[in-house]
Every structure is written in structure tokens, then in C-alpha cells.
Amino acid sequence: MKSNCMGVIAGSCLAVMGLASCQASYHDQEERYVFVASNVNLPYWQEAQAGLADAAKQLGVKSELTGPEKFDPQEQLRAFQKVAESKPAGIMISVTRPDLLQDAISAAIAQGIPVITVDSDAPNSKRVMFVGTDNFRAGVESAKRLADILKGQGQVVVITIPGQLNVDERLRGVNETLKKYPGLKVVQTIDDRGDPRVANDNIAALLKAKAKIDGIISLEASGGSGAAEALHRLDVKIPIVGFDKDPETLDWIDRDGITATVTQKPYVMAYYALKFADDLHHNAVHDFKDWRTAPAPPMPTFVDTGTAVVDKNNVKAFREALAAHPKPL
């Protein structure tokens, strides 16, 4: 009797397995999601690529990271348009210039391609959602950290990229926060165009001109290391609050060249952005029949991936945690 029961169970299992193998896969074999970054050579985007690759592997889809090899909004526009012409299942983009990319994003949406902005938004476009940092709050954190270091007194230089919405929001957070510290004054704002060499040259020029600088805030990934290199070369000690956790920035924290950095989570941004794009492509969220004709966004319109502050006290633990991090392709 027992052997008969076992035979029935085995037969049932084989029937279920056979049925499952006949079912169509949830994902198409050639399903492809593309991320258009602002500068593919930055370690920041190489970390994002690891998140992209991990999400794609889990879902059984293809992923690509593309974009200009330096900060070049026009080149990013061309890259985005080329990607949209290839009709992928979804596009993610970190927007360099919202006014420049806005129409291209809306045109891709009109073709039925879900577009998610990541890290830097284009809120006036028809993008479905934004995944990234609350950049105003990140700017507040940067300003508060430097204000504590300087005890509310001194002249500050800010390194930024004007016109890029995420960085502009950080600058707004800095300026609003510094209103609470009348002893702190921004005396110079530098556009480093996302290039550490430009930050290096500008800080060196200010110091050689005998400018009084008590503290430096960088609101993008390259400026902190560029400024630290200039200070090191000229043998000057000035506190720097950087941004992001690229290897050069963490190295300068180890060497006491950067005091602290406000870090984002590009891996997390790209990982979840691809999953959201996949859900949109398959209309997996059933609040409405189809995201393309939905009277309201079917997804959260803003997902805040958060920040962390790294300084000499926790940089070792931070590096050890990152050592197990999936490496980019």
C-alpha cells in the first residue's frame, strides 16, 4: 500500500513539473533594460552597474549601462535617443540637464517605454518615477557636518555642478542650513564639471591668491578628492566634507585629507530601479489595467534610497563591508 502511495505522489510531482515546464516564461528571452548614466567612468556608476547586473540576473533579463565617458549633457541626450530607438523593455537615466532631456524622456514614454529617473530627476518630464537620494536633505547634512567642524565660524568654498538638478538641490540644502549659522559664509562656488582636476586647479588657484578658506563642501563625487589633492600638494590643512564613497574619497579620509563624506547608494538605486522598470513593463502592479493609460502613477513617484556619513571613525568598517560588495562587470 505504501509503495502505491509513493508512486501516486511521484506521478503527481512529475505531472506538475511537466506542466510548469510548458508554461511560458514571465520574461522574454531578449528582454533588455538600459541605464543611461551621466559619466560611465566614475566609480559611482560602476557601483550602480553592479546593482543593475544583480537585479537583471535575478529576473533573468539583460541589462546594459551606457552614457558619455565624461560629463557631457549633449552626448547623454544622443545616448538616450539611441537607446530609445532600440525599444528596450525599460530605460533608467540619471539626468544631467532636465530641460535638455525632458522632451526625449516624454517621447520615449509616448512610445510605451517605461522611463525611470535615477539619482538625478527630470520632474517636469513624463518619467514614471524617481529613485534616488533626497538631495535637499543630503545638502543639509553636508552643511551641518561642516558647521560642527568649524564651530559655526568661517569662510566656505562649495564645489558643485550648476544646472544638474540633484546637485542644485544639495546646494539649496546647504544654503538654507547656513542661514542658521550667521558666522559661516559661502565666499566662492566652483563648477568643477564633475572633474577632480578642475576642482584641484580651482582650489589651488584660490590658495595661491591668498584667499581665506576655512572649510570646503563638495556636493558631487569628484570635487572632494580633487580639493584634497590640491591641499596636500600645497601642504595646507582645511576641513573638507565630500560627497559619495568613491575609492579616492575613502583613501583621503584614511589620510586625513577629507574629514567626512555624505554617501549615497548607487547600487541600491540601480537594483530597485530595474525591478520597478520590469514591473512596469509587465504591468505587474494591478491598481490599473496598464501603466500607459493609468489616470495616476501606478508606482511610488519618489523612492528615497537614503544616505550615510563616513569619517575616520567608521571608514574601516565601511571598507570592510564594501569588500564583499558585488563588483561591476
N, C-alpha and C positions, 0 to 999 in steps of 0.2 A: 504493500500500500504506500509506504514511504517513498519508494523509488518512482512510483507512478506520479505522486505529487511533485517530486523534483523534476520529472520530465515535463509536466504541465507548466511549471514555473519557468523552466529553461526555454520552453517553446514560446511562452508569452514574452519573455525578455527579448528573444530573437525577433519576434514579430514587431515589438516596439522599436527595436534598433533599426530594423529594416524600414519601418515607417518613417523614422526620423531621418534616415539617410536619403529618403526620397523627397523630403521636404526641401523647398527652395531656400537657399541661404538668405539670411536677413540682408547681407551686404553683397553688392555686385562685385565680381572678381576684379574689375578695373576701377572700382570706386576710389576717388582721389580727392584729397583735401590739401590746399596750398596756403602757406603762411607767407605773406609779403612783409619782410622786416624793413627797418629803416637803414640798417648798416650791417650786412651779414658778417663782417669781420670782427665785430665787437664780441667779446666773451659772453656778454649778456644774452645775445641772440643765439649763440652756440648752446648756452644752457637751455634756452627756450626750445631749441631743436630737440634736445633730449626728451623734454616733456611731450613734444609733438610725436616723436618716434614711439615713445612708450604707449601713448593713447592709441596710435594707429595700429600698433602690434596687438594690443588687447582687443581692438574692434575687428581686426582682420582687413584693414583698408590700407591704401597707400597714402603717404604724406610727403610733402616737399617744403623746404624753406628756400625762399628766393628773395631778391631785392638788390639794391645797389651795394657796391663794395666800399662806399663812403657816404656820408650824409649828403644826399642829392635828391631833393623832392621831385624834380622833373623826371629823373631816372626812375624813382619809385612809381610815379604815375604811369610811365611807359611799362614797367614791370607788371603793375596791377592790370592794366588794359590787356596785355598779352596773356596773362593768366585767365582773365575773364573770357577772352576769345576762345580759350581751350575748353571752356564749360566744365570746370571741375564740380564735384558734389558740394563743395563749400570753400569759401575764402575767408582767411583771417588776415588782418592787416594792422600794423602799428603805424598810425597816420602821422606823417611828418608835417604836412600843411593841410589842415581841414578844408580851407577854401579851395585848394588845388585839387584835392581828392574827392570832394563832396559829390560832384556830378558823376564821376566814374563809379563810385560806390552805388549811387542810386540807380545807375544804368545796369549794373550787374544784378541788383535786386529785381529790377524790371524784367530781366531775363529769367528770373526764377532761381538765381543762385543765392543761397544764404550768405550774407557777409556779416562777420563779427569783428568789431574793432577790439584790439588788444593792446594794453599798455598806454596807448595814446588814442584819443577818441576823435570822431567827427560827428558831434551830436546833432548837427543840422542836416546830416545826410539821412538816407533811409536805412542805414545799418540796423540790424535787428537788436543787437545788444552790445554792451561794452564789458570786457573782462579785464580787470587791472587794479591798480592802486588808487585809493582816494588821494589824489595828488595834492590837493589843498592841505589835507591833514599831514601828509608827508613833509610839506614845506613848513608847517607849524612845528613839527618835531625837529627839523633841522635848525630852525631859528631858536627854539627853546634850548636845545643842546649847546649851541654856541653862546647863548646868553648866560647859561650856567657857567660855562668855562671862563667867560670874560667877566663874570660877576656884574653883568648889566652895563658895562662901560667899554667904549672903544669904537674904532672905525673899521667897517666891514667891507670886504670885496665879495661880490656874488658872481659866480660863473654860471652861465645859463645858455640856452639856445632860444632866442626870441622867435615867436610865431609858432612854436610847437606846443600844442595845447596842454599836454601833460606837464611840460616844464614851466609853461606860463602859470598854470595852476599852483605849482610848487612855489613859484616866485610870489604869487598873490598870498599864499600862506605865510611866507617869510615876512612880507611887508606888513600884513595885518598883525602878526605876532610882535614885530619890532615896535609897533605903536605903543605897546605896553612897557617898553624899555626906553625911556627918553634919553638914556645915556649911550645908547647904541645907534650908530648912523651908518647907512649904506653910502659909501663915498665913491664907489665905482662898480659898474656892472659890465662884465666881459661876455661877449659872444664868442665861444670857442668852437662853434660849428661841430661839436662832437669830436674834436681832435685834440688829444693831450698836448701835442706840440704847440698848438695855438694858445692853450692855457699857459703852458710853460713860458712861451715868449712874452705873453702879456704880463704875467706876474713878474717875470724878470725885469721887464721894462719899467714897471711901476717902482720896483725896489731900487733900480739904478737911478731913477729920477728922484730918489729920497722921499717917496710917498709914505705917509704914516699908515701902516696897515696893522691892525690888532688881531684880526681874525678873517678867515676865508670860508665861505659856504659854496660848495659846488652842488648844483641841482641836476647834474647829469653824470653819467658814469665815467667819462674820460677826464673831466676837469680836476678832480681831486688828485689823481696821480700826476697829472701834468704840473699842477701847482706845487706838489710835494717835491718833484724833481728840481724845479726852479729854486725852491728854498734850500734844498740840500746842496745844490751846486754853488749857491751864494753864501752858504753857511749861516742861514737865518732861521730862527725858530719862531713860527707863527702857528697858532692852532688852526687846523683845517677840519671842517665837518664835510665829508664827502657824500657821495650817493652811489648806491649799489655795491655789489660784492665781487667785482671782477678781481682776478688774481693780483694785479698790480696794486689795487687799493688795499687788499688784505696784507700784502707784503709791506706796504708803507705803514700800516697800523703796527705790524710787528717791529718795524724800525723806528717807531715814534715819529714818523713823518706826517701821518694823518691821525688825528685824535679820535675820531669816530666816523662811522658812515651809516646812513639810513639805507637799509637794503630792501629790495623788492623780491618778488618770487616769480621770475620769468618761466621757470619750469612749470609751476602750478598754473600760471596764466595760459600757457600753450596747451598743457594737458587737458584742462577743462574746456578751453575754447574749442578744441577739436571735437570733444564729446558733445558739446552744445550744438556745433555745426552738424554733426552726424544726426542728432535728434531732430534738428530742423529738416534736414534732407529727407528723413524718413517719416516726418510728421508723427514722431513718437509721442509727443505730448498732445493729449486728446481733448484739450479745452475747446479747441476749434477744429473744424474739418481739415484745414490747410493753412499753414502759416502765411502763405502768399496772399490769401484773401481774408485773413483774420481781422476783425474790427479793432482788436487790441493786441499788443505784443504777447505771443504765447509763452515767452521766456521772461525771466527777470531782465530788466533793461540795464541793470548795473550789478556786477558781481565784484565786490571788493576783496582782493586776494591778500591784503594786509602788508605790513612792513615789520622789520625788526632792526634794532640798533646794535651795531657791532663796534666794540672798542677793545682796548688792551686787556680788559678783564675777561672777555669771553671769546676773543678771536681764536684761541687754541681749540676750544670746544667746538666752535663754529667750523673750523677747518676739518676737524676730525669727523664731524657729522657730514660734511660735504664730500669727504673722501670716498664714501660709499655711494655717492650720487651717480646715477647713470650718465655715462659720457656721451657727448654728441656724436653723431655719425661722421 
